[in-house]
Amino acid sequence: MTRLQLHDLQLARGGQTVVEHLDGRFQDGAITALIGANGAGKSTLIAAIMGMLTPVAGRVDSQVPRERCAWLPQQLALDLSFPMSVEELIMSGTWPSHGAFKGYCGPHYQRGREIMARLGISHLAHRPLGELSGGQRQRALIGRTLMQEAELLLLDEPFANVDAETVEVLMEVLRDMARQGATLIVVLHDMEQLSRLADDVLMLSGGHGRWVGPEALLKHDTGQVPRAPRLPFDFTEDSHAGPA
């Protein structure tokens, strides 16, 4: 059973086809790594899944309620000058289902405190986002998705520019979300992280997508992760694929 499927999907940016004839289903309760060179269409596909981009042809079939869909962009997309504390960011996870202009009730605050404790950021509750380290911000952003009780979560390089301890905390949180039935799609470049986290892999290249198992990306002779810290792709702009 799956709540998210792609049917002969064709996507374009600026009038140029980025991805075409893309089919497949994302497993419920699993983590799919989305990989490919810069310009292969990863961000374009995410935009289509989130309903922010209309397909040229085909369709995205999602059975997940919109209020249970969450998108975690790269930290570079954050406005760190916005006056919001860690607690306020996490509590905003209630907005999709509860509304942005309603007050929070006791159970909301209790859940928020539990989430901050789980992520090890209780002591940062009233700290402005702009004063946090990269790892602390990423924990707070994940906390918002936990508050939202997201059933479909898309993440763009969630481990970039964060400390090793935060990577371990976030990996365990994401695995736990999958165990509870959520569908997760994670843009990854790091092979070691992919081998530890992903159940499936969707590889975008040359305007097409291919589903592979994580084991297919490991060395066949030893079964070990290659020494190179990145996936074995040329991460340069793909002139044939168009912008991502």
Backbone as JSON, one array per atom type, in Angstrom:
{
  "sequence": "MTRLQLHDLQLARGGQTVVEHLDGRFQDGAITALIGANGAGKSTLIAAIMGMLTPVAGRVDSQVPRERCAWLPQQLALDLSFPMSVEELIMSGTWPSHGAFKGYCGPHYQRGREIMARLGISHLAHRPLGELSGGQRQRALIGRTLMQEAELLLLDEPFANVDAETVEVLMEVLRDMARQGATLIVVLHDMEQLSRLADDVLMLSGGHGRWVGPEALLKHDTGQVPRAPRLPFDFTEDSHAGPA",
  "N": [[0.85, -1.2, 0.0], [0.5, 2.23, -0.79], [0.7, 5.75, -0.36], [1.56, 7.68, -2.02], [2.13, 8.25, -5.34], [3.63, 8.34, -8.61], [2.68, 9.06, -11.89], [3.55, 8.57, -15.06], [4.93, 11.05, -15.2], [5.62, 14.34, -16.27], [7.63, 17.13, -16.09], [8.36, 20.64, -16.17], [10.45, 23.56, -16.37], [10.51, 26.98, -16.95], [9.63, 26.57, -19.54], [11.17, 24.49, -20.45], [11.66, 21.03, -20.59], [12.25, 19.11, -17.73], [12.03, 16.7, -16.31], [10.75, 13.59, -17.44], [8.31, 11.04, -18.24], [8.17, 9.75, -15.72], [7.62, 7.31, -13.43], [6.33, 5.56, -10.57], [6.22, 4.46, -7.11], [6.18, 5.6, -3.77], [7.19, 4.12, -0.81], [5.07, 3.58, 1.98], [5.89, 4.34, 5.34], [8.65, 4.37, 5.0], [11.95, 5.47, 3.95], [12.96, 7.34, 1.26], [15.7, 8.07, -0.7], [16.48, 10.84, -2.66], [18.33, 11.44, -5.41], [20.86, 12.89, -7.56], [22.53, 14.8, -10.15], [23.36, 18.33, -9.94], [20.76, 20.27, -11.23], [19.34, 18.15, -12.21], [16.69, 17.88, -11.56], [15.66, 17.55, -9.0], [14.65, 19.45, -7.09], [12.56, 20.42, -8.6], [10.9, 18.17, -8.85], [10.21, 17.83, -6.16], [8.75, 20.19, -5.75], [6.55, 19.64, -7.37], [5.45, 17.4, -6.08], [4.69, 18.58, -3.7], [2.64, 20.1, -4.59], [3.11, 22.59, -5.63], [3.84, 23.01, -8.2], [2.53, 22.61, -11.37], [2.14, 19.69, -13.27], [3.34, 19.08, -16.62], [2.45, 16.91, -17.99], [0.92, 13.76, -17.12], [0.65, 12.76, -13.62], [0.75, 13.51, -10.07], [-0.13, 11.45, -7.54], [-1.38, 11.77, -4.54], [-2.35, 10.67, -1.38], [-2.17, 11.81, 1.03], [-3.29, 14.06, 3.46], [-3.22, 17.61, 2.96], [-2.53, 19.17, 5.17], [-0.91, 17.49, 6.54], [1.41, 17.32, 5.18], [4.79, 18.12, 4.87], [7.57, 20.27, 4.22], [10.98, 20.51, 4.34], [13.23, 22.8, 3.77], [16.56, 23.64, 2.5], [18.83, 25.11, 4.86], [19.71, 27.55, 3.99], [17.55, 28.8, 2.93], [16.22, 29.98, 4.98], [15.03, 32.87, 6.73], [16.91, 34.4, 8.81], [16.73, 36.7, 10.18], [14.19, 37.05, 10.97], [12.06, 37.63, 13.67], [11.79, 35.17, 15.64], [11.5, 32.65, 18.06], [12.97, 29.5, 19.12], [11.01, 27.91, 20.39], [8.68, 29.15, 19.4], [8.93, 28.62, 16.68], [8.71, 25.81, 16.64], [6.14, 25.48, 17.73], [4.67, 26.57, 15.67], [4.24, 24.49, 14.02], [1.71, 23.56, 14.41], [0.07, 25.1, 12.89], [-0.86, 24.34, 10.16], [-3.02, 22.58, 10.67], [-4.35, 23.6, 12.87], [-4.53, 26.33, 12.59], [-3.2, 29.63, 12.06], [-3.79, 31.81, 13.6], [-4.94, 31.22, 15.97], [-4.89, 30.69, 19.47], [-2.58, 28.69, 21.44], [-3.16, 25.63, 23.17], [-3.03, 23.92, 26.39], [-2.24, 21.12, 25.94], [-0.87, 21.47, 23.49], [1.39, 23.02, 24.21], [2.55, 21.21, 25.98], [3.21, 19.07, 24.29], [5.01, 20.4, 22.64], [7.1, 20.92, 24.47], [7.89, 18.31, 25.02], [8.87, 17.53, 22.53], [11.02, 19.3, 22.16], [12.64, 18.43, 24.25], [13.2, 15.83, 23.4], [14.77, 16.36, 21.19], [16.89, 17.56, 22.32], [17.0, 20.34, 22.78], [15.78, 21.88, 24.68], [16.84, 23.83, 26.36], [17.16, 25.91, 24.67], [14.79, 27.1, 24.12], [13.79, 29.78, 24.17], [15.53, 31.12, 22.61], [16.47, 33.21, 19.9], [16.17, 32.36, 16.42], [18.21, 33.28, 14.77], [20.44, 33.25, 16.37], [21.33, 30.72, 16.66], [23.32, 27.74, 16.16], [24.13, 25.91, 13.12], [23.43, 23.2, 13.46], [21.7, 23.35, 15.67], [19.61, 24.88, 14.64], [18.67, 23.13, 12.67], [17.69, 21.03, 14.2], [15.58, 22.35, 15.45], [13.96, 22.89, 13.23], [13.27, 20.31, 12.39], [11.85, 19.67, 14.66], [9.59, 21.24, 14.3], [8.26, 19.86, 12.23], [7.68, 17.51, 13.58], [5.88, 18.48, 15.42], [3.86, 19.14, 13.71], [3.0, 16.67, 13.05], [3.63, 15.31, 10.68], [2.83, 13.33, 7.86], [3.8, 12.99, 5.38], [6.94, 13.81, 4.52], [9.32, 15.93, 3.18], [12.71, 16.49, 2.63], [15.49, 18.58, 2.15], [18.75, 18.04, 1.79], [19.22, 17.55, 4.69], [21.3, 17.14, 6.49], [23.36, 18.8, 5.95], [25.98, 20.97, 6.79], [25.79, 20.61, 9.57], [26.56, 19.46, 12.91], [28.18, 16.36, 13.91], [26.89, 15.06, 16.05], [24.29, 16.07, 15.88], [23.55, 15.02, 13.4], [23.32, 12.29, 14.07], [21.21, 12.39, 15.94], [19.11, 13.4, 14.35], [18.91, 11.44, 12.34], [17.96, 9.26, 13.82], [15.49, 10.28, 14.64], [14.19, 10.59, 12.16], [14.16, 7.92, 11.27], [12.48, 6.9, 13.2], [10.11, 8.26, 12.63], [9.52, 7.08, 10.17], [9.15, 4.43, 11.03], [6.76, 4.75, 12.33], [5.04, 5.02, 10.28], [5.18, 7.17, 8.48], [5.87, 8.75, 5.29], [8.88, 9.45, 3.85], [10.97, 11.59, 1.98], [14.15, 12.23, 0.99], [16.57, 14.48, -0.02], [19.79, 13.7, -0.82], [23.38, 13.76, -0.85], [25.54, 12.57, 0.24], [27.15, 9.53, 0.41], [27.61, 7.72, 2.54], [25.74, 8.53, 4.47], [23.43, 8.03, 3.02], [23.56, 5.22, 2.76], [23.11, 4.44, 5.36], [20.61, 5.38, 5.95], [18.58, 5.26, 3.9], [15.82, 3.45, 2.5], [14.93, 3.08, -0.07], [15.97, 4.3, -3.32], [15.67, 7.0, -5.5], [16.9, 7.88, -8.48], [17.72, 10.63, -10.39], [18.47, 11.52, -13.67], [19.56, 12.91, -16.69], [17.0, 13.73, -17.44], [15.32, 11.67, -16.78], [14.07, 9.17, -14.47], [15.24, 6.66, -12.2], [14.67, 3.84, -10.24], [16.44, 2.46, -7.6], [18.02, 0.12, -5.37], [19.55, 0.86, -2.19], [21.79, -0.76, -1.78], [22.76, -1.17, -4.3], [24.35, 0.95, -4.82], [26.64, 0.58, -3.46], [29.98, -0.71, -3.19], [30.49, -3.51, -5.18], [32.34, -5.49, -4.8], [33.3, -5.46, -2.15], [31.24, -4.6, -0.57], [31.39, -2.34, 0.89], [31.1, 1.14, 1.79], [32.08, 3.52, -0.61], [35.25, 5.33, -0.55], [35.11, 8.01, -1.27], [33.42, 10.95, -0.21], [31.13, 11.79, -1.41], [28.36, 11.11, -3.64], [28.84, 9.05, -6.58], [28.72, 10.93, -8.86], [28.9, 13.48, -11.36], [28.66, 16.49, -10.11], [27.77, 18.87, -11.58], [26.18, 21.5, -13.41], [23.62, 20.21, -15.34], [23.29, 20.47, -18.61], [21.41, 19.35, -20.21], [19.3, 18.72, -18.65], [18.15, 20.97, -17.57], [17.15, 23.6, -15.24], [17.15, 22.89, -11.72]],
  "CA": [[0.0, 0.0, 0.0], [1.26, 3.47, -0.85], [-0.12, 6.96, -0.42], [2.17, 8.64, -2.95], [2.54, 7.6, -6.59], [3.88, 9.17, -9.78], [2.14, 8.4, -13.07], [4.03, 9.11, -16.33], [5.05, 12.46, -14.86], [6.5, 15.22, -17.04], [7.75, 18.42, -15.42], [9.16, 21.61, -16.92], [10.77, 24.87, -15.8], [10.84, 27.95, -17.99], [9.32, 26.03, -20.86], [12.09, 23.41, -20.81], [11.39, 19.79, -19.87], [13.27, 18.74, -16.75], [11.84, 15.27, -16.05], [9.63, 13.05, -18.19], [8.0, 9.61, -18.14], [8.58, 9.3, -14.4], [6.61, 6.49, -12.77], [6.81, 4.86, -9.38], [5.5, 4.66, -5.87], [6.99, 5.76, -2.57], [6.68, 3.22, 0.22], [4.65, 4.07, 3.28], [6.76, 3.86, 6.42], [10.0, 4.16, 4.47], [12.71, 6.66, 3.57], [13.49, 7.29, -0.1], [16.71, 9.07, -1.01], [16.36, 11.44, -3.99], [19.69, 11.81, -5.76], [21.09, 13.3, -8.93], [23.4, 15.95, -10.33], [22.71, 19.64, -9.94], [20.01, 20.48, -12.46], [18.66, 16.93, -12.66], [15.25, 18.01, -11.36], [15.25, 17.16, -7.65], [13.79, 20.49, -6.52], [11.37, 20.48, -9.44], [10.04, 17.06, -8.45], [9.68, 18.14, -4.83], [7.72, 21.21, -5.91], [5.37, 18.98, -7.93], [4.87, 16.55, -5.04], [4.07, 19.47, -2.72], [1.52, 20.8, -5.2], [3.5, 23.96, -5.97], [4.14, 23.05, -9.61], [1.59, 21.8, -12.14], [2.83, 18.87, -14.28], [3.03, 19.24, -18.04], [1.68, 15.71, -18.31], [0.93, 12.81, -16.02], [0.12, 13.3, -12.36], [1.19, 13.06, -8.75], [-1.3, 10.95, -6.81], [-1.07, 11.77, -3.1], [-3.49, 10.44, -0.5], [-1.84, 12.43, 2.31], [-3.92, 15.38, 3.62], [-2.26, 18.7, 2.8], [-2.04, 19.65, 6.47], [0.06, 16.52, 7.06], [2.57, 17.33, 4.3], [5.78, 19.1, 5.33], [8.75, 20.43, 3.39], [12.09, 21.08, 5.08], [14.21, 23.26, 2.77], [17.91, 23.88, 2.99], [18.86, 26.19, 5.83], [19.95, 28.81, 3.3], [16.27, 29.41, 2.6], [15.66, 30.6, 6.17], [15.27, 34.28, 7.03], [17.36, 34.36, 10.19], [16.44, 37.99, 10.82], [12.8, 37.05, 11.42], [12.07, 37.51, 15.15], [11.07, 33.98, 16.1], [12.3, 31.8, 18.94], [12.89, 28.06, 18.87], [9.69, 27.44, 20.81], [7.68, 29.67, 18.48], [9.05, 27.87, 15.43], [8.16, 24.47, 16.83], [4.69, 25.6, 17.91], [4.05, 26.89, 14.38], [3.87, 23.24, 13.36], [0.27, 23.33, 14.56], [-0.69, 26.0, 12.02], [-1.6, 23.74, 9.06], [-4.27, 21.94, 11.1], [-4.99, 24.36, 13.94], [-4.69, 27.72, 12.19], [-2.09, 30.47, 12.5], [-4.23, 32.94, 14.42], [-5.56, 30.72, 17.18], [-3.96, 30.47, 20.56], [-2.23, 27.31, 21.73], [-3.74, 25.12, 24.41], [-2.09, 23.2, 27.25], [-1.64, 19.96, 25.27], [0.09, 21.93, 22.49], [2.64, 23.37, 24.89], [3.14, 19.99, 26.53], [3.84, 18.34, 23.18], [6.18, 21.18, 22.23], [8.18, 20.69, 25.44], [8.37, 16.93, 24.83], [9.64, 17.49, 21.28], [12.3, 19.97, 22.4], [13.44, 17.54, 25.09], [13.65, 14.71, 22.58], [15.79, 16.85, 20.28], [17.99, 18.13, 23.1], [17.07, 21.8, 22.61], [14.91, 22.53, 25.67], [17.51, 25.02, 26.91], [17.17, 26.94, 23.63], [13.39, 27.4, 23.8], [13.52, 31.2, 23.96], [16.64, 31.67, 21.83], [16.1, 33.55, 18.52], [16.74, 31.47, 15.41], [19.44, 33.85, 14.24], [21.55, 33.05, 17.3], [21.59, 29.29, 16.77], [24.25, 27.11, 15.23], [23.43, 25.19, 12.06], [22.83, 21.99, 14.01], [20.57, 23.71, 16.53], [18.49, 25.29, 13.76], [18.1, 21.96, 12.0], [16.89, 20.31, 15.2], [14.34, 23.1, 15.62], [13.13, 22.7, 12.04], [12.7, 18.96, 12.49], [10.84, 19.76, 15.73], [8.35, 21.79, 13.73], [7.57, 18.79, 11.5], [7.13, 16.59, 14.57], [4.7, 19.15, 15.98], [2.84, 19.07, 12.67], [2.65, 15.26, 12.88], [3.67, 15.12, 9.23], [2.75, 11.97, 7.32], [4.67, 13.05, 4.21], [7.99, 14.78, 4.83], [10.36, 16.07, 2.16], [13.84, 17.19, 3.23], [16.55, 18.91, 1.2], [20.06, 18.03, 2.43], [19.0, 17.88, 6.1], [22.5, 16.97, 7.31], [24.39, 19.71, 5.49], [26.44, 22.02, 7.7], [25.43, 20.37, 10.96], [27.56, 18.68, 13.61], [27.98, 14.9, 13.87], [25.89, 14.66, 17.05], [22.97, 16.39, 15.34], [23.27, 14.02, 12.36], [22.86, 11.07, 14.73], [19.88, 12.66, 16.52], [18.11, 13.55, 13.29], [18.72, 10.14, 11.7], [17.1, 8.44, 14.67], [14.14, 10.85, 14.58], [13.61, 10.26, 10.85], [13.86, 6.5, 11.24], [11.32, 6.69, 14.06], [8.94, 8.71, 11.88], [9.22, 6.02, 9.19], [8.59, 3.27, 11.74], [5.39, 5.07, 12.7], [4.22, 5.0, 9.07], [5.33, 8.34, 7.62], [6.61, 8.63, 4.04], [9.92, 10.46, 3.85], [11.8, 11.72, 0.78], [15.29, 13.02, 1.45], [17.62, 14.78, -0.99], [21.07, 13.39, -0.22], [24.56, 13.65, -1.69], [26.55, 11.82, 0.95], [26.91, 8.1, 0.25], [27.55, 7.03, 3.82], [24.44, 8.84, 5.06], [22.42, 7.31, 2.24], [23.61, 3.8, 3.06], [22.61, 4.25, 6.71], [19.26, 5.92, 6.16], [17.58, 5.06, 2.86], [15.24, 2.16, 2.15], [14.86, 3.11, -1.53], [16.67, 5.42, -3.94], [15.2, 7.46, -6.81], [18.0, 8.57, -9.11], [17.35, 11.44, -11.54], [19.6, 11.76, -14.57], [19.23, 13.07, -18.11], [15.57, 13.92, -17.65], [14.58, 10.47, -16.44], [14.28, 8.67, -13.13], [15.44, 5.23, -12.07], [14.6, 3.37, -8.87], [17.48, 1.48, -7.29], [18.19, -0.15, -3.96], [20.78, 1.46, -1.66], [22.91, -1.69, -1.92], [23.3, -1.08, -5.66], [25.29, 2.05, -4.87], [27.83, 0.2, -2.71], [30.96, -1.48, -3.96], [30.05, -4.9, -5.33], [33.37, -6.45, -4.4], [33.49, -5.49, -0.7], [30.03, -4.22, 0.15], [31.69, -1.2, 1.72], [30.85, 2.46, 1.22], [33.29, 4.05, -1.23], [35.96, 6.32, 0.25], [34.66, 9.36, -1.62], [32.32, 11.33, 0.66], [29.97, 12.18, -2.2], [27.92, 10.08, -4.58], [29.68, 9.01, -7.77], [28.15, 11.67, -9.97], [29.51, 14.77, -11.63], [27.66, 17.45, -9.66], [27.81, 20.13, -12.32], [24.88, 21.75, -14.03], [23.31, 19.32, -16.48], [22.7, 21.34, -19.62], [20.29, 18.69, -20.86], [18.19, 18.53, -17.73], [17.51, 22.22, -17.2], [17.32, 23.99, -13.85], [16.51, 22.03, -10.72]],
  "C": [[0.88, 1.24, 0.0], [0.32, 4.65, -1.0], [0.42, 7.98, -1.39], [2.69, 7.9, -4.16], [2.75, 8.65, -7.67], [3.44, 8.39, -11.01], [2.59, 9.14, -14.33], [4.23, 10.63, -16.23], [6.03, 13.18, -15.77], [6.46, 16.6, -16.4], [8.66, 19.34, -16.23], [9.37, 22.87, -16.08], [11.13, 25.81, -16.94], [10.61, 27.43, -19.38], [10.23, 24.9, -21.3], [11.81, 22.19, -19.95], [12.57, 19.44, -18.97], [13.24, 17.24, -16.48], [10.67, 14.79, -16.88], [9.53, 11.54, -18.0], [8.45, 9.01, -16.8], [7.41, 8.58, -13.73], [7.21, 5.92, -11.48], [5.99, 5.21, -8.16], [6.48, 4.73, -4.71], [6.37, 4.91, -1.46], [6.2, 4.0, 1.44], [5.6, 3.53, 4.34], [8.17, 3.6, 5.96], [10.63, 5.5, 4.1], [13.29, 6.45, 2.18], [14.5, 8.41, -0.28], [16.49, 9.53, -2.45], [17.73, 11.99, -4.36], [19.78, 12.19, -7.23], [21.99, 14.52, -8.98], [22.63, 17.25, -10.16], [22.02, 19.85, -11.28], [19.25, 19.27, -12.94], [17.15, 16.97, -12.42], [14.76, 17.66, -9.97], [14.28, 18.18, -7.04], [12.49, 20.63, -7.3], [10.39, 19.37, -9.07], [9.43, 17.32, -7.09], [8.56, 19.16, -4.92], [6.43, 20.59, -6.45], [4.68, 18.12, -6.88], [4.13, 17.4, -4.0], [2.92, 20.28, -3.29], [1.82, 22.23, -5.59], [3.84, 24.13, -7.46], [3.19, 22.11, -10.35], [2.33, 21.0, -13.2], [2.42, 19.25, -15.69], [2.15, 18.09, -18.49], [1.81, 14.74, -17.14], [0.42, 13.45, -14.75], [0.86, 12.74, -11.15], [-0.06, 12.67, -7.99], [-0.93, 10.82, -5.33], [-2.35, 11.62, -2.3], [-3.24, 11.05, 0.89], [-2.53, 13.79, 2.4], [-2.88, 16.49, 3.58], [-1.69, 19.17, 4.13], [-1.04, 18.7, 7.11], [1.27, 16.39, 6.14], [3.52, 18.44, 4.75], [7.0, 19.08, 4.42], [9.81, 21.14, 4.2], [13.16, 21.5, 4.09], [15.61, 23.32, 3.35], [17.91, 25.09, 3.9], [19.09, 27.55, 5.18], [18.66, 29.53, 2.96], [15.64, 30.14, 3.79], [15.99, 32.08, 6.25], [15.62, 34.36, 8.51], [17.13, 35.68, 10.92], [15.01, 38.04, 11.35], [12.77, 36.79, 12.92], [11.22, 36.35, 15.66], [12.0, 33.13, 16.95], [12.16, 30.34, 18.53], [11.5, 27.54, 19.23], [8.61, 27.9, 19.85], [7.72, 28.94, 17.14], [8.41, 26.5, 15.57], [6.65, 24.53, 16.98], [3.98, 25.92, 16.6], [3.72, 25.64, 13.58], [2.4, 22.9, 13.49], [-0.54, 24.12, 13.54], [-1.46, 25.3, 10.89], [-2.93, 23.12, 9.47], [-5.05, 22.78, 12.1], [-5.29, 25.8, 13.54], [-3.6, 28.58, 12.81], [-2.51, 31.55, 13.49], [-4.98, 32.5, 15.68], [-4.5, 30.52, 18.25], [-3.68, 28.99, 20.77], [-2.85, 26.9, 23.06], [-2.67, 24.34, 25.19], [-1.45, 22.0, 26.59], [-0.63, 20.34, 24.18], [1.43, 22.24, 23.14], [3.34, 22.14, 25.46], [3.86, 19.2, 25.44], [5.09, 19.08, 22.7], [7.36, 20.96, 23.16], [8.76, 19.28, 25.28], [9.25, 16.83, 23.59], [11.0, 18.15, 21.48], [13.21, 19.11, 23.26], [14.01, 16.39, 24.28], [14.81, 15.12, 21.67], [16.97, 17.49, 21.01], [18.13, 19.63, 22.97], [16.15, 22.53, 23.59], [15.52, 23.82, 26.18], [17.55, 26.17, 25.92], [15.77, 27.47, 23.32], [13.15, 28.87, 23.46], [14.65, 31.91, 23.2], [16.17, 32.02, 20.41], [16.81, 32.64, 17.52], [18.08, 31.97, 14.89], [20.65, 33.65, 15.12], [21.94, 31.58, 17.45], [22.68, 28.85, 15.82], [23.44, 26.37, 14.16], [22.75, 23.94, 12.58], [21.63, 22.28, 14.88], [19.36, 24.13, 15.7], [17.84, 24.08, 13.12], [17.27, 21.13, 12.97], [15.55, 21.02, 15.41], [13.4, 22.91, 14.43], [12.5, 21.31, 12.02], [11.62, 18.94, 13.57], [9.52, 20.29, 15.22], [7.57, 20.7, 12.99], [6.99, 17.76, 12.45], [5.87, 17.18, 15.19], [3.54, 19.07, 14.98], [2.29, 17.66, 12.52], [2.57, 14.93, 11.39], [3.64, 13.64, 8.86], [3.55, 11.85, 6.03], [5.67, 14.16, 4.46], [9.05, 14.75, 3.75], [11.47, 16.94, 2.74], [14.94, 17.38, 2.2], [17.87, 19.03, 1.96], [19.97, 18.34, 3.93], [20.23, 17.79, 6.98], [23.63, 17.89, 6.89], [24.7, 20.75, 6.55], [25.94, 21.86, 9.12], [26.48, 19.44, 11.58], [27.19, 17.19, 13.62], [26.94, 14.44, 14.87], [24.48, 14.92, 16.55], [22.58, 15.41, 14.24], [22.7, 12.76, 12.99], [21.45, 11.24, 15.3], [18.83, 12.69, 15.44], [17.87, 12.23, 12.56], [17.77, 9.27, 12.52], [15.67, 8.96, 14.65], [13.46, 10.49, 13.27], [13.27, 8.78, 10.75], [12.62, 6.21, 12.08], [10.04, 7.14, 13.37], [8.53, 7.66, 10.86], [8.6, 4.81, 9.87], [7.13, 3.5, 12.13], [4.49, 5.24, 11.48], [4.36, 6.18, 8.14], [6.1, 7.98, 6.35], [7.61, 9.77, 3.98], [10.71, 10.41, 2.55], [12.91, 12.7, 1.12], [16.29, 13.22, 0.31], [18.96, 14.6, -0.29], [22.18, 13.38, -1.27], [25.59, 12.74, -1.06], [26.23, 10.32, 0.94], [26.77, 7.36, 1.58], [26.21, 7.28, 4.5], [23.33, 8.09, 4.34], [22.39, 5.83, 2.64], [23.04, 3.5, 4.44], [21.12, 4.55, 6.84], [18.21, 5.4, 5.18], [17.12, 3.61, 2.72], [15.17, 1.99, 0.64], [15.65, 4.31, -2.02], [16.0, 5.72, -5.28], [16.29, 8.34, -7.39], [17.5, 9.32, -10.34], [18.58, 11.75, -12.37], [19.1, 11.89, -15.99], [17.76, 13.19, -18.39], [14.72, 12.73, -17.31], [14.91, 10.05, -15.01], [14.43, 7.16, -13.13], [15.44, 4.87, -10.6], [15.65, 2.29, -8.65], [17.49, 1.24, -5.78], [19.49, 0.47, -3.46], [21.99, 0.55, -1.86], [23.55, -1.62, -3.3], [24.34, 0.03, -5.78], [26.55, 1.77, -4.05], [28.78, -0.58, -3.61], [30.52, -2.94, -4.01], [31.08, -5.88, -4.78], [33.52, -6.56, -2.88], [32.23, -5.22, 0.09], [30.23, -3.01, 1.04], [31.35, 0.1, 1.0], [32.14, 2.98, 0.6], [33.94, 5.13, -0.36], [35.46, 7.73, -0.03], [33.43, 9.74, -0.78], [31.06, 11.72, -0.09], [29.58, 11.01, -3.09], [28.72, 10.16, -5.87], [29.02, 9.64, -8.99], [28.99, 12.93, -10.18], [28.49, 15.83, -11.26], [27.92, 18.82, -10.28], [26.47, 20.31, -12.98], [24.72, 20.87, -15.26], [22.58, 20.14, -17.52], [21.51, 20.7, -20.31], [19.08, 18.63, -19.96], [17.48, 19.81, -17.37], [17.7, 22.5, -15.73], [16.6, 23.05, -12.92], [15.45, 22.78, -9.99]]
}
